[in-house]
Amino acid sequence: MNRAEKTDFLCALLLLLAGILGAGAGAAFQGQDGGWDLRNYHWYVPHALLSGRLGVDVLPAFMGPTFHNPLIDVPFYLAARAFGPLAASIALGAVQGANILPLYLIARRLLPEWPRAFAALAALAGIGGAMNIGLLGSTAGDNLLSLFVLGAVAALLAGPRWLLLAGFLAGAGFGLKTVLAPFVFGIGLTVILFAAGRPGGFRRVLGFALAGIAGTALTGGWWMALLYAQFGNPLMPYFNDIFQSPYVPALTFSDPGFTARLPWPRVQLPLLAGIVDFVAAEQAFTDLRLPLGCAAALVLLAGGLRRRGAGFRLAVLVLATLVPWSIGFAIYRYVLAFEMLGPVLVLAALALLPRRGAMVLGLAALVALAAITRPPVTERVAFGADVTGVAVPPIADPARTVVLMAGLTPAAFVIPAFPPEIRFLRFDGYWIDPGETAAGYARAIRAALAAPGVTALILHDPADRARVDAALPRFLPGATLGDCAPVPHHFAAPGTNWGHLVLCRVEGWRQAPGPED
């Protein structure tokens, strides 16, 4: 290792340490994640995996998320169980802070003639984006997936001998969460375009593809196989019009995200996200990283047509990812890695200008990006003794009790606190019709209710009472809600509407004792 390489290594190490410590502190400062997705499935699905509850509970986290790959959530779940939510959140934030390392490597590749300080500043500016700050310590997973995205990009730009690593990382990220499909398309197209027609090109493309398949198999293949073995659909419940699993209706179950709000072809979205509120996110925030990064990619594409260097390749990858993302998802979090890449892309585009002036403009751009950034207000609660703080009301005979679920309020997070003998059975909610009779999940619920001596309770948010009152008799003719007991939890904080859950007796179909008052 020569002197320059040693300096690069030391700089990368110091940046990594700064990113880990800073992001861990940011996670602690913001408080514990209390987001909708954590309450719906990020806490439940790792519990279901580790406790063997897949198929025991029926759609507790609604139709889609109940079946999402739980692997990305397992480390936080285990850490929070063992060390408490504060330590687990700090550790999660620290891992998310590691995004700074591939950002620095990418910046060094794109700015080889600039001082290292610019690459370091671009990497720092990258992890200082609005959405990334808002997600520090959050279980949403997007700034964990970005590690795979940015790692794959860094490997791709490092040269042909790193293509296997690029493919493996891209595939592994996709296996964890299939929302990375646009990125897999983008990096795959980039590899094909720049390898095709060159000596050994076919071999490199094939190796990249096989490495991607291996990465997907490692992180997601086992889960797809489990879903296929148990339900007949490896992507459960999505594309069930193709797979025809009898457990759910034969529908696609595609989530339009924010695409319905924009006119076709929606490719203008990357230039609007972060500027126009609510165009690609539920929260209001301000950040020019993605719009300016997209504009910079267009500049690099035009300016690199002759040389086709690292900046040109990255521009192709970014644009080839953002187009299908705009059309198919339009959810900002899913391209969080490109928010982080924004400052790097801006400096790379400015590097097409004479160096001295470009550096001055680059510093000004980084300062302006930081000054304009307005993170979103995310759902947080104070750290407690455990993540959910659920207090289960007394239940006379858990072994003979089932809990129905209805309404649109996420409630699966309470399940780990209940006696394990109790099954949770959702008959109403997103993509779930209480009048369904043919699907396997509906038959499974009715079979559970038909067991001798069973007690039926129902868990819901009183704010959903009108919906529950309408849905319950559609599923169980004649059934009504009886006496209720509250289910206190850590997220029902004053000043929030995060679900003040109650557990009620189901009457009218068969009298049975409910929660003890």
Number of C-alpha atoms within 10 A of each C-alpha: 7 7 8 9 10 11 13 16 13 12 18 21 13 14 21 20 17 17 25 24 19 16 28 24 18 21 29 22 13 21 21 24 26 21 20 15 17 22 22 21 27 29 24 25 28 23 21 19 14 12 11 10 16 18 16 14 23 22 24 27 28 26 21 18 19 24 22 23 25 24 16 21 21 18 15 23 21 15 17 19 14 12 12 18 26 22 18 25 28 25 24 25 29 25 20 28 32 23 29 28 26 24 30 29 23 28 27 23 18 23 20 10 10 16 11 18 12 20 26 23 19 29 28 23 23 27 26 23 26 25 28 24 22 21 26 32 34 30 25 19 20 23 31 23 27 25 24 23 29 25 22 27 26 24 22 25 20 16 10 17 11 16 24 22 21 31 30 26 26 33 33 27 28 26 28 25 22 17 20 25 19 24 27 23 17 22 25 21 17 21 24 16 15 13 17 15 10 10 9 11 17 14 12 21 23 14 17 26 21 16 22 27 19 19 24 24 20 16 20 24 19 15 21 21 16 15 21 16 11 14 20 19 23 23 20 24 28 20 17 21 14 11 19 16 22 15 20 22 19 17 16 14 16 12 11 13 14 19 21 12 13 16 10 11 11 18 18 15 25 29 17 16 24 27 17 15 14 16 21 25 19 13 13 17 20 19 23 25 33 28 21 21 27 24 20 23 26 19 20 27 20 13 15 18 10 9 9 15 14 20 28 24 22 26 25 21 22 25 20 20 24 23 19 18 27 24 19 19 21 28 22 26 20 22 27 22 26 26 31 30 28 27 32 33 31 24 26 25 27 21 22 13 12 9 13 11 11 17 18 11 17 23 15 11 17 21 13 12 22 17 10 13 18 19 20 19 13 18 18 16 17 17 19 14 13 15 25 22 16 19 14 18 18 12 19 13 14 17 14 18 24 21 22 25 29 28 25 17 24 25 26 25 24 22 21 15 12 16 12 12 13 18 24 23 26 26 28 26 22 14 12 19 14 20 15 17 12 12 14 16 23 23 14 17 20 16 10 16 22 10 11 8 12 19 25 22 25 23 26 24 23 17 15 15 14 10 15 25 15 12 22 23 17 17 19 17 11 12 17 18 18 14 15 20 18 19 19 19 19 18 23 19 15 7 6 10 12 21 22 19 23 17 25 22 22 25 19 15 14 13 13 15 16 25 19 11 10
